[in-house]
Amino acid sequence: SQAEIGLIGLGVMGSNLALNIAEKGNKIAVFNRTVEATHKFYAEAGELQGQIVPCDTIEEFVAAIRPPRPIIIMIKAGEPVDQQMKILEPYLAKGDIMIDAGNANFRDTMRRFDALKDSGLTFIGMGVSGGEEGARHGPSIMVGGTEDSYKRVETVLTSIAAKYDNDPCVAWLGENGAGHFVKTIHNGIEYADMQMIAEIYGILRDGLKMTAGEIGEVFGAWNKGRLNSYLIEITEKVLKAADPLTGKPIVDLILDKAGQKGTGKWSVIEAQNMGVPATAIEAAVAARSISSAKDEREAAEKILGLPDVGEFKVADKAAFIKDLENALLAAKIGAYAQGFAVMSAASKEFNWSLPMPTIAKIWRAGCIIRSQFLDEITTAFTKAPDAANLIVTPAFAAMVKETDGALRRVVSAAALGGLPAPALASALGYFDSYRRGRGTANVIQAQRDFFGAHGFDRVDGADAHHGPWGSGLNA
Ligand code: NDP
């Protein structure tokens, strides 16, 4: 019998995804640019070999798949995907579906989708989250493309996706770039989640002078509460792990320079393009950038010194640690609220009708930001699908009111203690700006009118739109 699906690219993600597909009873044809990787993959597939058709040529590969052929391309993102598509295209027939499962920029996905429009072929942009482990045993899968093309692959994708209470973490989210856009925002939120955890770690390490192991205990305890999530779980493990060479905590030996591949930055760029604040994500992206300027930071510390703030003191350590837990929850709410707000704006901008409750639902398991918290977001958006923002849904408004005091105290303590907490602070700034009906942009408008005659609206509705600036006008 023919293979139900094909996959090109047997790197880390592709080979794990292929094994997952085969294990769930789907016959799969595989191909890799470098043939040796295909042979090695097949040789190591063990009892799954019966479900796998290894192919050395594209011709063989295409012939092995049942039409209309769904073909997953899981290779290095960017230019390689265009090259691979070009190589593949002449062998395909009407109705065949190319599925880019890498971390594409959704604008590339829209371009590729459009480019295939008149060829009779279709294109799916599919975000896959969960890393190596997720790909192998159940990722979260965000699909964008035509709904018809999704139907062709729905059964296979449902079989391999992570499950949350038996609900598969896969969904069709909209046309063309919708899946990759949602994956991008997922990663943006992931950046913020990780950065906020790192800032809290910094307060425990440099403020309370706790050891990595002690901080690991704190995260372990939090993982049993409302912060329960994959990222908190692995943070505990990371903090408790010892270096095999020295026996010291491994985190203490890891260079404090964070890498990034672009999805966080894209989230922020798209948010800015649409005029939607994503300040927590932006702070997290900026924090990675500043982290990578290690030499510059060390030089600056020599010139400026650390802030002259004296010893970091808290009156009640246990109460402060409770505050840190609540602060992290509050800040996390801010980051997710921003991420969902960006998706909501993009949904209108690109005509996608992104289903917010479904997005939260398929993030509950499989992906890096998976958590019980996402189940609460699912419920909140299901009950209030038209809410302007997550934080004004009844459940989250209550949570913000309950925890924002702790966030305020923690951000204050960090500031007074000279410890950086830019992502936590940006979430607090977001809440405080968003919930204030009368802001301060009246001054901005006055200034703009003063130097540029831009005009303003009045709160009393009167028909006078310029200020009494006299000769200042147009100066
Ligand atoms: P790897 O580096 O492990 O594998 C890269 C694959 O791309 C190899 O199969 C390689 O083939 C192939 N490739 C590279 N250039 C070309 C080309 N020009 N033409 C054809 N094939 C090419 O990457 P990953 O598996 O980690 O990542 C794959 C995709 O998945 C990326 O888009 C990544 O961003 C995304 N992703 C990765 C995650 C992760 O945790 N690693 C998580 C989620 C998404 P060859 O053997 O011939 O070099």
Boltz pocket constraint, residues with backbone or C-beta under 6 A from the ligand:
constraints:
  - pocket:
      binder: B
      contacts: [[A, 8], [A, 9], [A, 10], [A, 11], [A, 12], [A, 13], [A, 14], [A, 32], [A, 33], [A, 34], [A, 37], [A, 74], [A, 75], [A, 76], [A, 77], [A, 79], [A, 80], [A, 81], [A, 83], [A, 84], [A, 101], [A, 102], [A, 103], [A, 104], [A, 128], [A, 129], [A, 130], [A, 131], [A, 132]]
      max_distance: 6.0
